[in-house]
């Protein structure tokens, strides 16, 4: 709001980049570090302003409560990214 209040087109482009770069699984990972609804609500409100849907955010919060699963998924994603990176270097 501070930087794009006068330029709706720039705001729209910025928000589309934001949501494209920070996919749903990133929100789940961040939400897994949030302790309870009191801390979740301000984060959710910011994500709503960025253009994420309320339904998606509710699902992300529900999934984020399964911390062992989140830790496993993050580890697998890192291994995949590292493996792809090593293929590019060769």
Biopython code that builds the backbone (N, CA, C, O; Angstrom):
import numpy as np
from Bio.PDB.StructureBuilder import StructureBuilder

atoms = [
    (1, "UNK", "N", (0.825, -1.195, 0.000)),
    (1, "UNK", "CA", (0.000, 0.000, 0.000)),
    (1, "UNK", "C", (0.865, 1.253, 0.000)),
    (1, "UNK", "O", (0.542, 2.243, -0.655)),
    (2, "UNK", "N", (1.960, 1.198, 0.736)),
    (2, "UNK", "CA", (2.823, 2.369, 0.853)),
    (2, "UNK", "C", (3.479, 2.727, -0.477)),
    (2, "UNK", "O", (3.577, 3.906, -0.817)),
    (3, "UNK", "N", (3.925, 1.736, -1.226)),
    (3, "UNK", "CA", (4.691, 1.998, -2.441)),
    (3, "UNK", "C", (3.847, 2.000, -3.710)),
    (3, "UNK", "O", (4.235, 2.608, -4.707)),
    (4, "UNK", "N", (2.706, 1.332, -3.686)),
    (4, "UNK", "CA", (1.931, 1.191, -4.913)),
    (4, "UNK", "C", (0.530, 1.784, -4.812)),
    (4, "UNK", "O", (-0.334, 1.436, -5.618)),
    (5, "UNK", "N", (0.280, 2.655, -3.862)),
    (5, "UNK", "CA", (-1.067, 3.176, -3.683)),
    (5, "UNK", "C", (-1.549, 3.997, -4.870)),
    (5, "UNK", "O", (-2.752, 4.046, -5.131)),
    (6, "UNK", "N", (-0.637, 4.647, -5.600)),
    (6, "UNK", "CA", (-1.026, 5.494, -6.725)),
    (6, "UNK", "C", (-0.919, 4.792, -8.076)),
    (6, "UNK", "O", (-1.337, 5.348, -9.091)),
    (7, "UNK", "N", (-0.375, 3.598, -8.106)),
    (7, "UNK", "CA", (-0.125, 2.920, -9.370)),
    (7, "UNK", "C", (-0.706, 1.509, -9.329)),
    (7, "UNK", "O", (-0.032, 0.558, -8.933)),
    (8, "UNK", "N", (-1.966, 1.388, -9.743)),
    (8, "UNK", "CA", (-2.676, 0.109, -9.661)),
    (8, "UNK", "C", (-2.027, -0.953, -10.542)),
    (8, "UNK", "O", (-1.986, -2.124, -10.164)),
    (9, "UNK", "N", (-1.526, -0.570, -11.692)),
    (9, "UNK", "CA", (-0.916, -1.547, -12.592)),
    (9, "UNK", "C", (0.364, -2.133, -11.990)),
    (9, "UNK", "O", (0.567, -3.346, -12.029)),
    (10, "UNK", "N", (1.219, -1.283, -11.437)),
    (10, "UNK", "CA", (2.449, -1.771, -10.799)),
    (10, "UNK", "C", (2.123, -2.651, -9.601)),
    (10, "UNK", "O", (2.785, -3.661, -9.361)),
    (11, "UNK", "N", (1.111, -2.265, -8.865)),
    (11, "UNK", "CA", (0.694, -3.050, -7.700)),
    (11, "UNK", "C", (0.257, -4.451, -8.140)),
    (11, "UNK", "O", (0.645, -5.449, -7.533)),
    (12, "UNK", "N", (-0.544, -4.514, -9.187)),
    (12, "UNK", "CA", (-1.026, -5.795, -9.694)),
    (12, "UNK", "C", (0.123, -6.671, -10.164)),
    (12, "UNK", "O", (0.152, -7.869, -9.881)),
    (13, "UNK", "N", (1.061, -6.083, -10.874)),
    (13, "UNK", "CA", (2.220, -6.844, -11.366)),
    (13, "UNK", "C", (3.056, -7.343, -10.194)),
    (13, "UNK", "O", (3.466, -8.503, -10.174)),
    (14, "UNK", "N", (3.310, -6.476, -9.220)),
    (14, "UNK", "CA", (4.093, -6.874, -8.046)),
    (14, "UNK", "C", (3.419, -8.029, -7.312)),
    (14, "UNK", "O", (4.076, -9.005, -6.951)),
    (15, "UNK", "N", (2.112, -7.921, -7.091)),
    (15, "UNK", "CA", (1.409, -8.965, -6.357)),
    (15, "UNK", "C", (1.377, -10.281, -7.132)),
    (15, "UNK", "O", (1.428, -11.350, -6.524)),
    (16, "UNK", "N", (1.294, -10.223, -8.448)),
    (16, "UNK", "CA", (1.321, -11.469, -9.218)),
    (16, "UNK", "C", (2.697, -12.126, -9.132)),
    (16, "UNK", "O", (2.794, -13.352, -9.068)),
    (17, "UNK", "N", (3.760, -11.324, -9.132)),
    (17, "UNK", "CA", (5.111, -11.880, -8.956)),
    (17, "UNK", "C", (5.242, -12.472, -7.560)),
    (17, "UNK", "O", (5.810, -13.551, -7.391)),
    (18, "UNK", "N", (4.727, -11.780, -6.576)),
    (18, "UNK", "CA", (4.808, -12.251, -5.184)),
    (18, "UNK", "C", (4.143, -13.617, -5.027)),
    (18, "UNK", "O", (4.717, -14.531, -4.435)),
    (19, "UNK", "N", (2.933, -13.748, -5.560)),
    (19, "UNK", "CA", (2.230, -15.021, -5.406)),
    (19, "UNK", "C", (2.825, -16.117, -6.285)),
    (19, "UNK", "O", (2.716, -17.297, -5.952)),
    (20, "UNK", "N", (3.449, -15.749, -7.393)),
    (20, "UNK", "CA", (4.091, -16.743, -8.254)),
    (20, "UNK", "C", (5.392, -17.255, -7.630)),
    (20, "UNK", "O", (5.725, -18.432, -7.775)),
    (21, "UNK", "N", (6.116, -16.398, -6.950)),
    (21, "UNK", "CA", (7.391, -16.770, -6.346)),
    (21, "UNK", "C", (7.242, -17.452, -4.992)),
    (21, "UNK", "O", (8.120, -18.210, -4.581)),
    (22, "UNK", "N", (6.163, -17.196, -4.309)),
    (22, "UNK", "CA", (5.925, -17.773, -2.981)),
    (22, "UNK", "C", (4.693, -18.664, -3.081)),
    (22, "UNK", "O", (3.569, -18.237, -2.815)),
    (23, "UNK", "N", (4.931, -19.895, -3.464)),
    (23, "UNK", "CA", (3.845, -20.842, -3.711)),
    (23, "UNK", "C", (3.280, -21.383, -2.406)),
    (23, "UNK", "O", (3.811, -21.128, -1.326)),
    (24, "UNK", "N", (2.200, -22.129, -2.529)),
    (24, "UNK", "CA", (1.450, -22.613, -1.377)),
    (24, "UNK", "C", (2.322, -23.399, -0.411)),
    (24, "UNK", "O", (2.123, -23.304, 0.800)),
    (25, "UNK", "N", (3.271, -24.164, -0.901)),
    (25, "UNK", "CA", (4.087, -24.959, 0.020)),
    (25, "UNK", "C", (5.026, -24.085, 0.839)),
    (25, "UNK", "O", (5.436, -24.478, 1.931)),
    (26, "UNK", "N", (5.373, -22.907, 0.332)),
    (26, "UNK", "CA", (6.176, -21.971, 1.130)),
    (26, "UNK", "C", (5.356, -21.429, 2.299)),
    (26, "UNK", "O", (5.872, -21.238, 3.400)),
    (27, "UNK", "N", (4.078, -21.186, 2.042)),
    (27, "UNK", "CA", (3.195, -20.697, 3.097)),
    (27, "UNK", "C", (3.035, -21.759, 4.179)),
    (27, "UNK", "O", (3.028, -21.441, 5.368)),
    (28, "UNK", "N", (2.907, -23.011, 3.773)),
    (28, "UNK", "CA", (2.797, -24.094, 4.755)),
    (28, "UNK", "C", (4.047, -24.151, 5.621)),
    (28, "UNK", "O", (3.958, -24.299, 6.840)),
    (29, "UNK", "N", (5.198, -24.036, 4.998)),
    (29, "UNK", "CA", (6.453, -24.089, 5.746)),
    (29, "UNK", "C", (6.541, -22.942, 6.754)),
    (29, "UNK", "O", (6.901, -23.163, 7.911)),
    (30, "UNK", "N", (6.220, -21.734, 6.329)),
    (30, "UNK", "CA", (6.244, -20.587, 7.253)),
    (30, "UNK", "C", (5.211, -20.780, 8.353)),
    (30, "UNK", "O", (5.494, -20.549, 9.528)),
    (31, "UNK", "N", (4.016, -21.201, 7.967)),
    (31, "UNK", "CA", (2.953, -21.389, 8.956)),
    (31, "UNK", "C", (3.309, -22.451, 9.984)),
    (31, "UNK", "O", (2.826, -22.398, 11.115)),
    (32, "UNK", "N", (4.142, -23.410, 9.612)),
    (32, "UNK", "CA", (4.527, -24.450, 10.576)),
    (32, "UNK", "C", (5.373, -23.879, 11.712)),
    (32, "UNK", "O", (5.501, -24.506, 12.764)),
    (33, "UNK", "N", (5.944, -22.707, 11.510)),
    (33, "UNK", "CA", (6.739, -22.048, 12.553)),
    (33, "UNK", "C", (5.887, -21.132, 13.430)),
    (33, "UNK", "O", (6.356, -20.642, 14.457)),
    (34, "UNK", "N", (4.665, -20.908, 13.035)),
    (34, "UNK", "CA", (3.765, -20.007, 13.765)),
    (34, "UNK", "C", (3.063, -20.800, 14.855)),
    (34, "UNK", "O", (2.543, -21.891, 14.623)),
    (35, "UNK", "N", (3.062, -20.225, 16.044)),
    (35, "UNK", "CA", (2.492, -20.917, 17.196)),
    (35, "UNK", "C", (1.076, -20.431, 17.476)),
    (35, "UNK", "O", (0.888, -19.497, 18.255)),
    (36, "UNK", "N", (0.107, -21.035, 16.870)),
    (36, "UNK", "CA", (-1.287, -20.783, 17.199)),
    (36, "UNK", "C", (-1.954, -19.697, 16.372)),
    (36, "UNK", "O", (-1.315, -18.968, 15.613)),
    (37, "UNK", "N", (-3.263, -19.622, 16.549)),
    (37, "UNK", "CA", (-4.076, -18.694, 15.767)),
    (37, "UNK", "C", (-3.758, -17.231, 16.043)),
    (37, "UNK", "O", (-3.875, -16.396, 15.146)),
    (38, "UNK", "N", (-3.363, -16.913, 17.256)),
    (38, "UNK", "CA", (-3.060, -15.512, 17.587)),
    (38, "UNK", "C", (-1.918, -14.986, 16.718)),
    (38, "UNK", "O", (-1.966, -13.844, 16.261)),
    (39, "UNK", "N", (-0.902, -15.799, 16.488)),
    (39, "UNK", "CA", (0.203, -15.398, 15.617)),
    (39, "UNK", "C", (-0.141, -15.593, 14.147)),
    (39, "UNK", "O", (0.393, -14.887, 13.292)),
    (40, "UNK", "N", (-1.019, -16.533, 13.839)),
    (40, "UNK", "CA", (-1.377, -16.816, 12.455)),
    (40, "UNK", "C", (-2.181, -15.674, 11.826)),
    (40, "UNK", "O", (-1.956, -15.327, 10.666)),
    (41, "UNK", "N", (-3.095, -15.101, 12.567)),
    (41, "UNK", "CA", (-4.012, -14.098, 11.996)),
    (41, "UNK", "C", (-3.300, -12.916, 11.337)),
    (41, "UNK", "O", (-3.664, -12.566, 10.214)),
    (42, "UNK", "N", (-2.305, -12.279, 11.970)),
    (42, "UNK", "CA", (-1.622, -11.171, 11.278)),
    (42, "UNK", "C", (-0.909, -11.627, 10.001)),
    (42, "UNK", "O", (-0.909, -10.910, 9.000)),
    (43, "UNK", "N", (-0.310, -12.799, 10.036)),
    (43, "UNK", "CA", (0.350, -13.340, 8.841)),
    (43, "UNK", "C", (-0.682, -13.591, 7.745)),
    (43, "UNK", "O", (-0.475, -13.222, 6.589)),
    (44, "UNK", "N", (-1.794, -14.222, 8.117)),
    (44, "UNK", "CA", (-2.869, -14.496, 7.153)),
    (44, "UNK", "C", (-3.389, -13.202, 6.534)),
    (44, "UNK", "O", (-3.616, -13.135, 5.326)),
    (45, "UNK", "N", (-3.577, -12.178, 7.362)),
    (45, "UNK", "CA", (-4.073, -10.901, 6.854)),
    (45, "UNK", "C", (-3.126, -10.301, 5.809)),
    (45, "UNK", "O", (-3.576, -9.735, 4.813)),
    (46, "UNK", "N", (-1.829, -10.425, 6.036)),
    (46, "UNK", "CA", (-0.856, -9.932, 5.050)),
    (46, "UNK", "C", (-0.923, -10.746, 3.770)),
    (46, "UNK", "O", (-0.857, -10.192, 2.673)),
    (47, "UNK", "N", (-1.052, -12.058, 3.908)),
    (47, "UNK", "CA", (-1.122, -12.913, 2.723)),
    (47, "UNK", "C", (-2.391, -12.635, 1.913)),
    (47, "UNK", "O", (-2.376, -12.712, 0.685)),
    (48, "UNK", "N", (-3.483, -12.315, 2.599)),
    (48, "UNK", "CA", (-4.713, -11.946, 1.896)),
    (48, "UNK", "C", (-4.501, -10.667, 1.084)),
    (48, "UNK", "O", (-4.991, -10.551, -0.039)),
    (49, "UNK", "N", (-3.777, -9.718, 1.652)),
    (49, "UNK", "CA", (-3.486, -8.477, 0.927)),
    (49, "UNK", "C", (-2.596, -8.734, -0.287)),
    (49, "UNK", "O", (-2.668, -8.008, -1.279)),
    (50, "UNK", "N", (-1.759, -9.764, -0.208)),
    (50, "UNK", "CA", (-0.906, -10.121, -1.340)),
    (50, "UNK", "C", (-1.684, -10.819, -2.444)),
    (50, "UNK", "O", (-1.181, -10.968, -3.557)),
    (51, "UNK", "N", (-2.900, -11.247, -2.148)),
    (51, "UNK", "CA", (-3.739, -11.847, -3.175)),
    (51, "UNK", "C", (-3.976, -13.333, -3.045)),
    (51, "UNK", "O", (-4.583, -13.938, -3.928)),
    (52, "UNK", "N", (-3.510, -13.939, -1.961)),
    (52, "UNK", "CA", (-3.791, -15.356, -1.746)),
    (52, "UNK", "C", (-5.250, -15.520, -1.333)),
    (52, "UNK", "O", (-5.817, -14.638, -0.689)),
    (53, "UNK", "N", (-5.854, -16.638, -1.699)),
    (53, "UNK", "CA", (-7.262, -16.852, -1.368)),
    (53, "UNK", "C", (-7.415, -17.299, 0.082)),
    (53, "UNK", "O", (-6.548, -17.988, 0.620)),
    (54, "UNK", "N", (-8.513, -16.907, 0.709)),
    (54, "UNK", "CA", (-8.759, -17.341, 2.093)),
    (54, "UNK", "C", (-8.815, -18.859, 2.222)),
    (54, "UNK", "O", (-8.358, -19.415, 3.221)),
    (55, "UNK", "N", (-9.371, -19.530, 1.221)),
    (55, "UNK", "CA", (-9.479, -20.994, 1.245)),
    (55, "UNK", "C", (-8.090, -21.634, 1.211)),
    (55, "UNK", "O", (-7.808, -22.557, 1.974)),
    (56, "UNK", "N", (-7.224, -21.138, 0.319)),
    (56, "UNK", "CA", (-5.861, -21.663, 0.236)),
    (56, "UNK", "C", (-5.131, -21.467, 1.559)),
    (56, "UNK", "O", (-4.444, -22.374, 2.029)),
    (57, "UNK", "N", (-5.275, -20.298, 2.159)),
    (57, "UNK", "CA", (-4.592, -20.022, 3.425)),
    (57, "UNK", "C", (-5.108, -20.912, 4.545)),
    (57, "UNK", "O", (-4.331, -21.347, 5.394)),
    (58, "UNK", "N", (-6.406, -21.189, 4.558)),
    (58, "UNK", "CA", (-6.966, -22.083, 5.586)),
    (58, "UNK", "C", (-6.395, -23.494, 5.429)),
    (58, "UNK", "O", (-6.062, -24.149, 6.417)),
    (59, "UNK", "N", (-6.287, -23.950, 4.199)),
    (59, "UNK", "CA", (-5.714, -25.278, 3.938)),
    (59, "UNK", "C", (-4.243, -25.302, 4.345)),
    (59, "UNK", "O", (-3.783, -26.256, 4.972)),
    (60, "UNK", "N", (-3.509, -24.255, 3.987)),
    (60, "UNK", "CA", (-2.087, -24.187, 4.348)),
    (60, "UNK", "C", (-1.900, -24.221, 5.859)),
    (60, "UNK", "O", (-1.010, -24.905, 6.364)),
    (61, "UNK", "N", (-2.738, -23.486, 6.576)),
    (61, "UNK", "CA", (-2.616, -23.480, 8.039)),
    (61, "UNK", "C", (-2.919, -24.862, 8.609)),
    (61, "UNK", "O", (-2.214, -25.337, 9.499)),
    (62, "UNK", "N", (-3.960, -25.504, 8.101)),
    (62, "UNK", "CA", (-4.318, -26.841, 8.599)),
    (62, "UNK", "C", (-3.177, -27.825, 8.340)),
    (62, "UNK", "O", (-2.817, -28.602, 9.223)),
    (63, "UNK", "N", (-2.610, -27.794, 7.138)),
    (63, "UNK", "CA", (-1.513, -28.703, 6.811)),
    (63, "UNK", "C", (-0.245, -28.392, 7.610)),
    (63, "UNK", "O", (0.552, -29.287, 7.893)),
    (64, "UNK", "N", (-0.069, -27.137, 7.964)),
    (64, "UNK", "CA", (1.150, -26.742, 8.678)),
    (64, "UNK", "C", (1.224, -27.310, 10.091)),
    (64, "UNK", "O", (2.292, -27.305, 10.704)),
    (65, "UNK", "N", (0.129, -27.786, 10.603)),
    (65, "UNK", "CA", (0.117, -28.337, 11.958)),
    (65, "UNK", "C", (0.778, -29.703, 12.020)),
    (65, "UNK", "O", (1.053, -30.195, 13.114)),
    (66, "UNK", "N", (1.044, -30.333, 10.877)),
    (66, "UNK", "CA", (1.699, -31.639, 10.824)),
    (66, "UNK", "C", (3.207, -31.438, 10.652)),
    (66, "UNK", "O", (3.758, -31.688, 9.581)),
    (67, "UNK", "N", (3.860, -30.986, 11.718)),
    (67, "UNK", "CA", (5.268, -30.586, 11.660)),
    (67, "UNK", "C", (6.218, -31.684, 11.153)),
    (67, "UNK", "O", (7.102, -31.375, 10.353)),
    (68, "UNK", "N", (6.083, -32.931, 11.572)),
    (68, "UNK", "CA", (7.003, -33.953, 11.031)),
    (68, "UNK", "C", (6.869, -34.100, 9.510)),
    (68, "UNK", "O", (7.864, -34.278, 8.807)),
    (69, "UNK", "N", (5.654, -34.026, 9.021)),
    (69, "UNK", "CA", (5.431, -34.102, 7.580)),
    (69, "UNK", "C", (6.067, -32.914, 6.871)),
    (69, "UNK", "O", (6.671, -33.080, 5.812)),
    (70, "UNK", "N", (5.942, -31.725, 7.436)),
    (70, "UNK", "CA", (6.504, -30.508, 6.841)),
    (70, "UNK", "C", (8.023, -30.622, 6.802)),
    (70, "UNK", "O", (8.641, -30.313, 5.783)),
    (71, "UNK", "N", (8.624, -31.057, 7.890)),
    (71, "UNK", "CA", (10.084, -31.213, 7.930)),
    (71, "UNK", "C", (10.558, -32.198, 6.870)),
    (71, "UNK", "O", (11.566, -31.964, 6.202)),
    (72, "UNK", "N", (9.832, -33.295, 6.718)),
    (72, "UNK", "CA", (10.182, -34.289, 5.706)),
    (72, "UNK", "C", (10.040, -33.705, 4.300)),
    (72, "UNK", "O", (10.921, -33.889, 3.460)),
    (73, "UNK", "N", (8.940, -33.006, 4.044)),
    (73, "UNK", "CA", (8.698, -32.426, 2.718)),
    (73, "UNK", "C", (9.757, -31.384, 2.365)),
    (73, "UNK", "O", (10.218, -31.334, 1.225)),
    (74, "UNK", "N", (10.143, -30.555, 3.327)),
    (74, "UNK", "CA", (11.184, -29.547, 3.083)),
    (74, "UNK", "C", (12.510, -30.230, 2.769)),
    (74, "UNK", "O", (13.222, -29.810, 1.857)),
    (75, "UNK", "N", (12.843, -31.268, 3.511)),
    (75, "UNK", "CA", (14.098, -31.997, 3.261)),
    (75, "UNK", "C", (14.097, -32.620, 1.866)),
    (75, "UNK", "O", (15.108, -32.567, 1.166)),
    (76, "UNK", "N", (12.986, -33.202, 1.463)),
    (76, "UNK", "CA", (12.892, -33.805, 0.133)),
    (76, "UNK", "C", (13.022, -32.735, -0.942)),
    (76, "UNK", "O", (13.734, -32.927, -1.927)),
    (77, "UNK", "N", (12.343, -31.620, -0.760)),
    (77, "UNK", "CA", (12.425, -30.536, -1.753)),
    (77, "UNK", "C", (13.855, -30.023, -1.875)),
    (77, "UNK", "O", (14.323, -29.771, -2.986)),
    (78, "UNK", "N", (14.542, -29.867, -0.777)),
    (78, "UNK", "CA", (15.942, -29.409, -0.821)),
    (78, "UNK", "C", (16.822, -30.398, -1.578)),
    (78, "UNK", "O", (17.685, -29.996, -2.358)),
    (79, "UNK", "N", (16.604, -31.691, -1.347)),
    (79, "UNK", "CA", (17.388, -32.701, -2.056)),
    (79, "UNK", "C", (17.120, -32.640, -3.560)),
    (79, "UNK", "O", (18.047, -32.761, -4.361)),
    (80, "UNK", "N", (15.871, -32.455, -3.939)),
    (80, "UNK", "CA", (15.522, -32.356, -5.355)),
    (80, "UNK", "C", (16.180, -31.133, -5.980)),
    (80, "UNK", "O", (16.756, -31.217, -7.065)),
    (81, "UNK", "N", (16.092, -29.993, -5.292)),
    (81, "UNK", "CA", (16.694, -28.758, -5.807)),
    (81, "UNK", "C", (18.207, -28.921, -5.922)),
    (81, "UNK", "O", (18.795, -28.524, -6.928)),
    (82, "UNK", "N", (18.836, -29.493, -4.916)),
    (82, "UNK", "CA", (20.282, -29.715, -4.955)),
    (82, "UNK", "C", (20.676, -30.672, -6.078)),
    (82, "UNK", "O", (21.686, -30.470, -6.753)),
    (83, "UNK", "N", (19.877, -31.707, -6.269)),
    (83, "UNK", "CA", (20.152, -32.677, -7.335)),
    (83, "UNK", "C", (20.032, -32.008, -8.709)),
    (83, "UNK", "O", (20.887, -32.205, -9.573)),
    (84, "UNK", "N", (18.984, -31.228, -8.907)),
    (84, "UNK", "CA", (18.810, -30.512, -10.180)),
    (84, "UNK", "C", (19.947, -29.542, -10.407)),
    (84, "UNK", "O", (20.432, -29.401, -11.530)),
    (85, "UNK", "N", (20.379, -28.870, -9.347)),
    (85, "UNK", "CA", (21.489, -27.947, -9.447)),
    (85, "UNK", "C", (22.772, -28.645, -9.830)),
    (85, "UNK", "O", (23.557, -28.117, -10.617)),
    (86, "UNK", "N", (22.994, -29.822, -9.286)),
    (86, "UNK", "CA", (24.218, -30.556, -9.624)),
    (86, "UNK", "C", (24.186, -31.031, -11.074)),
    (86, "UNK", "O", (25.241, -31.160, -11.695)),
    (87, "UNK", "N", (23.020, -31.289, -11.620)),
    (87, "UNK", "CA", (22.922, -31.671, -13.029)),
    (87, "UNK", "C", (23.258, -30.503, -13.955)),
    (87, "UNK", "O", (23.831, -30.692, -15.027)),
    (88, "UNK", "N", (22.896, -29.308, -13.529)),
    (88, "UNK", "CA", (23.172, -28.125, -14.349)),
    (88, "UNK", "C", (24.656, -27.775, -14.381)),
    (88, "UNK", "O", (25.162, -27.247, -15.371)),
    (89, "UNK", "N", (25.343, -28.078, -13.282)),
    (89, "UNK", "CA", (26.767, -27.740, -13.181)),
    (89, "UNK", "C", (27.608, -28.635, -14.083)),
    (89, "UNK", "O", (28.636, -28.196, -14.598)),
    (90, "UNK", "N", (27.193, -29.869, -14.281)),
    (90, "UNK", "CA", (27.991, -30.834, -15.061)),
    (90, "UNK", "C", (28.041, -30.505, -16.497)),
    (90, "UNK", "O", (28.672, -31.223, -17.274)),
]
sb = StructureBuilder()
sb.init_structure("model")
sb.init_model(0)
sb.init_chain("A")
sb.init_seg("    ")
for serial, (resi, resn, name, xyz) in enumerate(atoms, 1):
    if name == "N":
        sb.init_residue(resn, " ", resi, " ")
    sb.init_atom(name, np.array(xyz, "f"), 0.0, 1.0, " ", f" {name:<3s}", serial, name[0])
structure = sb.get_structure()
